Amino acid sequence: MINQIKSCRAVSLCLVFFLNLPVLFAQSTKGKPEGKIEKLSKELDAILHREAKVEVIAGGFGWVEGPLWIESKKMLLVSDVLNNTVYKWTPQKGKEVYLEHSGYTGEQSRGEELGSNGLALNHKGQLLLCQHGDRRVALMNASLDKPKPDYTTLASEYKGKKFDSPNDLVVKSNGDIYFTDPPYGLEKGVNNPSKAAPYQGVYKISKNGSVTLLVDTISRPNGIAFFPGEKSLLIANSDGERPYLYRYDLDKNGLLINGSIFQNDRGVDGIKIDKKGNVFTTGQGGVWIYNKKGVLLGKIKIEGSTSNCAFADNYNTLFITADDYLLKVDLVKKTGL
């Protein structure tokens, strides 16, 4: 079942470019993924040093997602979506269980991607989780030092229609939360009889708790990230038939306007944007790096599927979640975190 789940998700990310998918998915069973850097523009030198190495730092996950570096604790949190657990990684102790029942708190046995996915901190330093199984965006009531599965629901529906499986989120400087809601966490996906809305949405949770539907025309909304200044953002569509990365401007009310296609090179899962506006996208084959104009500068090539990435150490380190492994790349020369 787990291999089937991984295959189904990866198909939606890369169908447009990869026709012989079974062969590619088999790579994840051959051991640790290997990574190498492919430079396509001189601009890459200002982002990624020439001798950068891709290092595998942890493994043994089901499907690892949602990396979040917490600078104050010097720790990385990641979601194991299939095993309903958040793990933490530190340079001192490596991989440890951090939070169980991270995305599904029910008692009835169920399958698919039931755990948490996207993770973020709010302005009070509290942990926010996109919870697939519970179909909500939630806040962990416990402290970061003493985590426990005690949650407050921030949003679970829009106009009486239950969300499918909130996937990724980003917090605006004013406290608003923007998140995507594809069907990946639903058993049987869009064919689940409990699916309430006839579309896949991207939403905003305002500081007062109100929920606004921002766009309902993206078939598989996934990764989401703001450009510096928060005047525009990117939303990934992980649909093999429409593998587009959409750019939207924000109006004075934080609503999306002036939609356009930023790139359509391949299906994208996660997105991160650095302080200069360079865009790091994940999907089949690794991390693709673009400048703010959408020009492809280079690739961190990794066998199999990469789900997301996260910056640390003032954008000098990149963590990558790839299938059942966690990887690290020092973007600048240094001895480590």
C-alpha positions in Angstrom: 0.0 0.0 0.0 2.8 2.5 0.9 4.5 2.0 -2.4 1.2 2.5 -4.2 0.6 5.7 -2.4 4.1 7.0 -3.3 3.6 6.1 -6.9 0.2 7.7 -7.2 1.5 11.0 -5.7 4.6 11.0 -7.8 2.6 10.4 -11.0 0.7 13.6 -10.4 4.0 15.5 -10.1 5.9 14.3 -13.2 3.6 12.6 -15.7 4.2 15.3 -18.3 7.9 14.5 -18.6 8.3 10.9 -17.5 6.5 8.2 -19.3 8.3 5.2 -17.8 7.3 5.9 -14.2 7.5 2.4 -12.7 11.3 2.2 -13.5 11.8 5.6 -11.8 9.8 4.8 -8.7 11.9 1.6 -8.3 14.9 3.8 -7.6 13.6 4.6 -4.1 14.2 0.9 -3.1 17.8 0.8 -4.2 19.3 2.6 -1.1 20.2 6.2 -0.3 19.6 8.7 -3.1 22.6 10.3 -4.7 22.7 14.0 -5.5 24.8 16.1 -7.8 24.8 19.8 -8.9 24.0 20.8 -12.5 24.9 24.4 -13.3 23.0 26.1 -16.1 23.8 29.7 -15.5 26.7 31.7 -14.0 24.0 33.3 -11.7 24.0 30.0 -9.8 27.5 30.7 -8.3 25.9 33.5 -6.1 23.4 31.0 -4.7 25.2 27.7 -4.5 29.0 27.2 -4.2 30.7 25.1 -6.8 31.8 22.4 -4.4 28.5 21.9 -2.7 27.6 18.4 -1.8 24.3 16.7 -1.2 24.4 14.8 2.1 21.9 12.2 3.3 21.4 12.9 7.0 18.4 10.6 7.9 16.2 7.9 6.5 13.6 5.3 7.3 10.5 7.6 6.9 7.3 6.6 5.1 6.9 9.7 3.0 8.7 12.7 4.5 7.3 16.3 3.9 6.9 19.8 5.2 10.4 20.6 6.5 10.6 23.5 9.0 13.8 24.9 10.5 13.4 26.4 13.9 16.3 28.7 14.5 15.7 29.3 18.2 15.9 25.6 18.9 18.5 24.7 16.2 16.2 21.9 15.1 14.5 20.8 11.9 10.9 19.4 12.0 9.6 17.2 9.2 6.3 15.4 8.7 6.1 11.7 8.0 2.8 11.8 6.3 2.2 8.1 6.1 3.1 7.4 9.7 1.2 10.3 11.3 4.4 11.5 13.0 6.5 14.7 13.1 10.2 14.0 13.6 12.9 16.4 14.6 16.5 16.4 13.4 19.4 18.1 15.2 23.1 18.1 14.4 23.8 16.5 17.8 21.2 13.7 17.9 20.0 13.2 14.4 16.5 11.9 13.9 14.1 11.6 16.8 10.3 11.3 17.2 8.9 14.7 18.0 5.1 14.5 17.8 2.8 11.5 17.3 -0.7 11.8 16.0 0.5 14.8 14.1 -2.3 14.9 11.5 -4.9 12.4 12.5 -6.4 12.1 16.0 -9.3 9.8 15.3 -9.6 6.3 16.5 -10.9 4.6 13.3 -8.2 2.9 11.3 -7.7 4.6 7.9 -5.1 4.8 5.1 -3.7 7.3 2.6 -1.7 10.3 3.7 -3.2 10.7 7.2 -0.4 12.6 9.0 0.6 16.3 9.0 2.2 17.8 6.0 3.1 21.5 5.9 4.5 23.0 9.1 5.0 26.7 10.1 5.4 29.0 13.1 3.0 31.8 13.8 4.1 35.1 15.2 4.0 33.8 18.8 6.4 31.0 17.9 3.6 28.3 18.0 3.6 25.3 15.7 1.0 25.3 12.9 0.2 22.1 11.1 -1.6 21.2 7.9 -3.4 18.0 9.1 -4.4 15.6 6.3 -6.3 13.1 8.4 -8.3 15.6 10.5 -8.7 17.8 7.4 -7.8 21.1 9.0 -5.2 23.7 9.7 -4.4 23.4 13.4 -2.3 25.0 16.1 -0.4 22.8 18.6 -1.3 24.1 22.1 1.8 22.7 23.7 5.2 24.4 23.7 7.9 23.5 21.2 10.0 22.0 24.0 7.2 19.7 25.2 5.2 18.8 22.2 1.9 16.8 22.5 -1.1 16.1 20.2 -3.3 18.8 21.7 -4.6 21.1 19.0 -6.8 24.1 18.4 -8.6 24.1 15.0 -7.8 27.3 13.1 -9.9 26.3 10.1 -11.6 23.1 8.9 -14.2 24.2 6.4 -15.3 26.9 4.1 -19.0 27.9 3.9 -20.0 24.6 5.6 -17.9 22.4 3.3 -15.2 20.4 4.9 -11.6 20.8 3.5 -10.1 17.8 1.8 -6.5 17.7 3.2 -4.7 21.0 3.8 -1.2 20.5 2.4 1.1 23.4 2.7 0.9 26.9 4.3 2.8 30.1 4.6 2.3 32.9 7.2 2.2 36.5 6.1 3.8 39.2 8.2 0.4 40.5 9.3 -0.5 37.0 10.7 -2.7 35.8 7.9 -2.2 32.2 6.9 -2.3 31.1 3.3 -2.8 27.4 2.5 -3.5 24.9 -0.2 -6.0 22.1 -0.1 -5.5 19.2 -2.6 -7.2 15.8 -2.2 -4.1 13.7 -1.4 -5.1 12.9 2.2 -8.5 11.6 1.3 -8.9 7.9 1.0 -9.8 7.3 -2.7 -8.9 10.9 -3.4 -11.5 12.9 -5.3 -13.7 9.8 -5.3 -14.1 9.9 -1.5 -17.8 10.2 -0.7 -17.0 12.7 2.0 -15.4 15.1 -0.3 -17.5 18.3 0.1 -16.3 20.9 -2.4 -16.3 20.2 -6.1 -13.0 22.0 -6.5 -9.5 22.2 -4.9 -9.0 25.5 -3.2 -6.4 27.9 -2.0 -7.5 29.7 1.1 -6.6 32.5 3.6 -7.2 32.4 7.3 -7.3 36.0 8.6 -6.3 37.1 12.0 -9.9 37.2 13.1 -10.4 33.6 12.1 -12.4 34.2 9.0 -11.7 31.9 6.0 -11.5 33.3 2.4 -11.4 31.2 -0.8 -8.6 32.8 -2.9 -8.7 30.6 -6.0 -10.6 27.4 -7.0 -9.2 26.8 -10.5 -6.0 25.1 -9.7 -6.6 21.3 -10.0 -3.9 20.1 -7.5 -2.7 23.1 -5.4 0.4 22.1 -3.4 3.4 24.2 -2.5 3.0 27.9 -1.7 5.5 30.7 -0.9 5.7 34.5 -0.8 8.3 36.5 -2.8 10.2 39.0 -0.6 8.0 41.9 0.3 4.9 39.8 0.2 3.5 41.6 -2.8 3.2 38.3 -4.8 3.3 34.6 -4.3 3.7 31.3 -6.1 1.4 28.3 -6.0 2.4 24.9 -7.4 0.0 22.7 -9.3 1.1 19.1 -8.9 -1.1 17.9 -11.7 0.8 16.0 -14.4 -1.6 17.3 -17.1 -1.2 20.9 -16.0 2.2 21.1 -14.3 2.3 24.8 -13.8 3.7 27.1 -11.2 1.4 30.1 -10.9 2.4 33.5 -9.8 -0.2 35.9 -8.3 0.0 39.5 -7.1 -1.7 40.4 -3.8 -4.1 43.4 -3.6 -4.5 45.6 -0.5 -6.8 43.1 1.1 -4.4 40.2 0.6 -6.5 38.7 -2.2 -4.9 37.2 -5.4 -4.9 39.1 -8.6 -3.0 39.1 -12.0 -2.4 35.4 -12.2 0.2 34.2 -14.6 2.4 31.1 -15.3 5.8 31.4 -13.7 7.1 28.1 -15.2 5.9 24.9 -16.7 9.1 22.9 -16.9 7.7 20.0 -14.7 5.2 19.2 -12.0 6.2 20.9 -8.7 5.5 19.8 -5.2 7.1 22.2 -2.7 8.4 25.7 -3.1 10.8 27.9 -1.1 12.0 31.4 -2.1 15.1 33.0 -0.7 15.6 36.6 0.4 16.7 37.6 -3.1 13.7 36.1 -4.8 15.4 33.0 -6.1 12.9 30.1 -6.3 13.7 26.5 -5.2 11.1 24.0 -6.5 10.9 20.3 -5.7 9.5 17.4 -7.7 10.7 14.4 -9.6 14.5 14.4 -10.0 15.5 16.9 -7.4 15.4 20.7 -6.7 15.2 23.1 -9.6 16.5 26.7 -8.9 15.1 29.7 -10.8 15.8 33.4 -10.5 12.9 35.8 -9.7 12.2 36.2 -13.4 11.7 32.4 -13.9 15.0 31.6 -15.6 16.3 28.2 -14.7 19.8 28.6 -13.1 20.6 25.1 -12.1 19.5 21.8 -10.5 20.3 19.8 -7.4 19.7 16.5 -9.0 18.4 13.7 -6.7 17.1 10.3 -7.8 13.4 9.7 -7.3 11.0 12.3 -5.9 11.7 15.3 -3.7 8.7 16.7 -1.8 9.9 19.9 -0.3 12.8 21.9 1.1 13.6 24.4 3.8 16.2 27.1 4.4 18.3 27.4 7.6 21.2 29.4 8.9 20.2 32.6 7.2 19.6 30.9 3.9 23.0 29.3 3.9 21.8 25.8 4.3 19.1 23.9 2.4 17.3 20.8 3.8 15.5 18.6 1.3 12.8 16.0 2.0 13.0 13.2 -0.7 10.8 10.2 -0.5 11.9 8.4 2.7 15.1 10.4 3.2 16.2 13.7 4.6 19.1 15.5 2.9 21.2 18.6 3.5 23.1 20.9 1.2 25.4 23.7 2.4 24.8 26.5 -0.1 27.9 28.3 1.1 31.2 26.9 2.3 31.1 26.2 6.0 31.7 23.5 8.5 28.0 22.9 9.3 25.3 23.9 11.6 
